[in-house]
Amino acid sequence: MYSNMKLGKNAPKQDYRTLRLCNYLNWATLPAVPVSVNYYDKVSSFPVYLNDQIGDCGPAGLGHEVQVWTANAGKEVKVTDNDVLKLYEAVSGYIPGRPNTDVGINILDMLRYVQKNGLAGHKIGPYCQLDITNINEFKLGTYLFGGVAIGVALPKAAQSLQIWDNPTGSTRGGWAPGSWGGHYVPIVGYDGSYYYVVTWGQVMKMTPLFLKLYCDEAWTIFTPDWISGGKAPNGFDIVALNLDLQDISNQTPIGPPIQPPVNPPVNPPVDPPVNPPSVGTGDMSLNIDGKVTQWRVSKLD
């Protein structure tokens, strides 16, 4: 059924400076996570974005996320196949007509690039990696940020699945993680039975068991596309979001800061120290329709 479709996510890339969502949220002050979320119904249709021809699942998935963010915050924006192709060329080195250059992407590399250069003019702000063993983070991230970008090491058995599930519970043979390959998809909703992801131009159901067995990385992405009038579509006031951004010099704020921190953070060393330095504090700002909003981020012990 899907054996002719392409994938394109490489193994997770590790960087000790990567922000970890599990360390940065004050669960006591966050809003209650609803039992179900649906951010995909407002999207008119999801293009395949060439992922039936080349391994551009990362840029394609990000294109789908732009659709979801903008459709829920106001007016849907649909980037083009050419926009997605340009991003794939930039982050992977792909050259059309040369199949040997169709090598896929690393999610972290792509997020860094889009934070700086954007996708069809849509830049992202801070991004944080989730603890893939914590089911609460997937639901919270989806609810608060309009989705969670995940990497899945798909088993070959998934080629014939209409719902991503593993009724056997086995991870051997055709059910072995990665026996088909790595894939990037955004979670854009959930309920009591499934997570809902976008892939190959459609919304696919995925069970919690499948997520547990095959997800090898997950990311929340903060973007101005998700904000309208100072609030996200879920009504959450962005000023009240208590994030610890660990290393402000490593993450680009959305919009210029009102004023620099009194003690600017020091750039991290090239080689990770044996005992990484403790997290400090700083100011972040959000530029929405020409209005700048600022909030304090600090370590949550």
C-alpha positions in Angstrom: 0.0 0.0 0.0 2.7 2.5 0.9 5.8 0.5 -0.2 6.4 3.0 -3.1 6.4 6.0 -0.8 9.6 7.7 0.3 10.9 8.4 3.8 14.1 10.5 4.4 14.9 10.9 8.1 18.3 10.0 9.3 19.3 8.8 12.7 18.9 11.4 15.6 21.7 13.8 15.8 23.0 14.5 19.4 24.1 17.8 20.7 24.6 18.4 24.4 23.4 22.0 24.0 20.0 20.9 22.7 17.1 22.2 24.9 15.1 19.5 26.7 11.5 20.2 27.3 11.3 18.0 30.3 13.7 20.4 32.1 12.0 23.6 31.1 8.4 23.4 32.0 6.8 24.1 35.4 4.0 21.6 35.3 2.4 23.2 38.3 1.6 26.4 36.4 0.7 24.9 33.0 -2.9 24.6 31.9 -4.7 21.3 32.0 -4.1 19.2 28.9 -7.4 18.4 27.2 -8.4 14.8 26.6 -8.5 15.4 22.8 -7.0 17.9 20.4 -7.7 18.3 16.7 -5.6 20.9 14.8 -5.8 19.2 11.4 -9.5 19.7 10.5 -9.0 23.4 9.7 -6.5 22.5 7.0 -8.0 22.4 3.5 -5.8 19.6 2.2 -2.3 18.3 2.8 0.0 18.0 -0.3 2.4 15.1 -0.6 5.2 17.6 -1.2 7.2 15.3 -3.4 7.6 12.7 -0.7 6.4 10.1 -3.1 9.4 10.8 -5.3 12.3 11.8 -3.0 13.2 11.5 0.7 12.2 15.0 1.7 9.9 13.9 4.6 11.5 16.5 6.9 10.8 19.6 4.7 7.5 18.1 3.7 6.5 17.6 7.3 7.5 21.2 8.2 5.4 22.4 5.3 2.4 20.6 6.8 3.1 22.2 10.1 3.1 25.6 8.6 -0.4 24.8 7.2 -1.6 23.6 10.6 -0.2 26.6 12.5 -1.5 29.2 10.1 -4.9 27.6 9.6 -5.6 27.5 13.3 -4.1 31.0 14.1 -5.9 32.8 11.2 -5.5 32.1 7.5 -4.0 29.0 6.1 -0.7 29.3 4.3 0.2 26.5 1.9 3.9 26.5 0.8 4.7 25.1 -2.6 6.4 22.0 -3.8 9.3 24.2 -4.9 9.6 25.8 -1.5 9.9 22.4 0.1 12.3 21.2 -2.6 14.5 24.3 -2.0 14.6 23.5 1.7 15.5 19.9 1.1 18.3 20.9 -1.3 19.7 23.4 1.3 19.7 21.0 4.3 20.7 17.7 2.6 22.7 18.7 -0.5 20.2 17.1 -2.8 20.6 17.8 -6.5 17.6 17.1 -8.7 18.3 14.4 -11.2 21.1 12.9 -9.1 19.5 10.1 -7.0 22.8 9.5 -5.1 22.3 12.9 -3.5 18.8 12.0 -2.1 20.1 11.1 1.3 17.5 12.5 3.7 17.9 15.0 6.6 18.8 15.3 10.2 15.9 16.9 12.1 18.2 19.1 14.3 20.1 20.4 11.2 16.9 21.3 9.5 15.5 23.1 12.5 18.7 25.1 12.9 18.5 26.1 9.2 14.8 27.0 9.3 15.3 29.1 12.4 17.8 31.2 10.6 16.6 31.1 7.0 12.9 30.0 7.1 10.7 28.0 4.8 9.1 30.2 2.2 9.6 33.1 4.6 8.3 31.2 7.7 11.0 31.2 10.4 10.7 29.3 13.6 11.9 30.4 17.1 13.1 28.2 19.9 12.7 24.4 19.6 13.0 21.8 22.4 13.5 18.1 22.4 11.0 15.9 24.2 11.5 13.0 26.5 10.2 10.2 24.2 9.4 8.0 27.2 7.0 10.6 28.7 3.6 10.4 27.1 2.5 13.6 28.8 5.0 15.6 26.9 3.6 14.5 23.6 0.1 15.6 24.5 1.3 18.9 26.2 3.5 19.7 23.3 0.8 19.1 20.7 -1.7 21.1 22.7 0.5 24.1 23.5 2.5 24.4 20.3 0.2 23.2 17.6 1.9 19.9 17.1 4.9 17.8 17.9 7.5 16.9 15.2 8.5 13.3 15.6 11.0 10.9 14.0 9.9 7.3 13.7 12.1 4.4 12.8 9.4 2.7 10.7 9.2 -1.1 10.5 8.8 -2.7 7.1 5.4 -4.0 8.2 4.2 -0.3 8.2 4.2 -0.5 4.4 0.8 -2.2 4.5 -0.7 -0.5 7.5 -3.7 1.8 7.2 -3.3 2.6 10.9 0.1 2.7 12.5 -0.2 0.0 15.1 1.7 -3.1 16.1 -0.9 -5.7 17.2 1.8 -8.2 17.8 3.9 -6.1 20.2 6.9 -7.8 18.7 9.9 -5.8 17.3 11.4 -8.7 15.3 11.5 -9.4 11.6 9.3 -7.0 9.7 8.3 -5.3 12.9 11.9 -4.3 13.7 12.4 -0.6 14.2 14.0 1.0 11.2 13.6 -2.1 9.0 11.9 0.2 6.5 13.6 3.4 7.5 13.4 6.7 9.3 10.5 9.1 8.7 9.5 12.7 9.9 5.9 13.4 10.7 4.1 16.0 12.8 1.6 15.0 15.4 -1.4 17.4 14.9 -4.0 15.9 17.2 -4.8 13.1 19.6 -7.7 11.5 21.5 -8.2 8.6 23.8 -7.3 6.0 21.2 -4.9 7.6 18.7 -2.4 10.2 17.8 -3.0 11.8 14.4 0.0 12.5 12.2 0.4 13.9 8.7 2.3 11.9 6.1 2.2 11.5 2.3 -0.6 14.1 2.0 -3.0 12.5 4.5 -3.8 12.2 8.2 -2.8 8.8 9.6 -3.9 7.3 12.9 -1.1 6.1 15.2 -1.6 4.1 18.4 0.3 5.0 21.7 2.0 1.6 21.4 3.3 2.3 17.9 4.6 5.7 19.2 6.3 4.0 22.1 8.0 1.3 20.0 9.1 3.4 17.0 9.5 7.0 17.9 13.3 7.8 18.2 13.1 11.6 18.6 10.5 14.3 19.1 10.5 18.1 19.1 8.3 21.1 20.0 8.7 24.1 17.7 7.8 27.6 18.8 6.7 29.8 15.9 5.0 33.2 15.4 2.7 31.4 12.9 1.0 29.9 15.9 0.3 33.2 17.6 -2.5 35.7 16.8 -3.2 38.8 19.0 -0.7 37.6 21.7 -2.4 34.2 22.2 -2.3 30.8 20.6 -5.5 29.3 19.1 -5.9 27.3 22.2 -6.3 30.5 24.2 -3.1 30.1 26.1 -1.4 33.5 26.9 2.1 33.3 25.6 3.4 35.7 28.3 2.4 33.1 30.9 4.5 30.3 29.3 7.4 29.6 31.7 10.1 28.1 29.6 13.7 27.6 30.6 15.7 28.1 27.4 19.0 27.1 29.0 21.3 28.8 26.5 19.8 31.9 24.9 22.9 32.3 22.7 22.0 29.0 21.1 18.4 29.8 20.3 17.2 32.7 18.4 14.3 34.7 20.0 11.3 35.5 17.9 11.7 39.2 17.3 14.3 41.6 18.7 14.7 41.8 22.5 13.4 44.9 24.3 16.7 45.1 26.1 19.6 42.8 26.5 20.0 40.8 29.7 22.1 42.4 32.4 24.5 39.5 32.3 24.6 38.1 28.7 25.1 34.3 28.6 28.5 33.0 27.6 28.7 31.0 24.5 29.2 27.3 25.3 32.6 25.7 24.7 33.2 23.6 21.6 33.7 20.5 23.6 31.1 19.6 26.2 32.4 19.9 29.8 32.4 16.9 32.1 29.9 18.7 34.3 27.8 21.0 32.1 27.3 24.5 33.6 24.0 25.2 35.4 21.3 27.0 33.6 20.9 30.7 34.0 18.1 33.2 33.3 17.4 35.8 30.6 14.8 37.7 28.8 13.0 36.5 25.6 10.7 38.6 23.4 8.0 37.9 20.9 7.3 40.3 18.0 3.6 40.0 17.0 2.2 42.4 14.4 4.8 45.0 15.4 4.1 44.7 19.1 6.8 43.3 21.3 6.0 41.1 24.3 8.7 40.0 26.7 8.8 37.3 29.3 11.4 35.9 31.7 12.9 32.5 31.3 14.7 30.9 34.2 15.8 27.5 35.5 13.1 25.5 37.2 14.7 23.3 39.8 
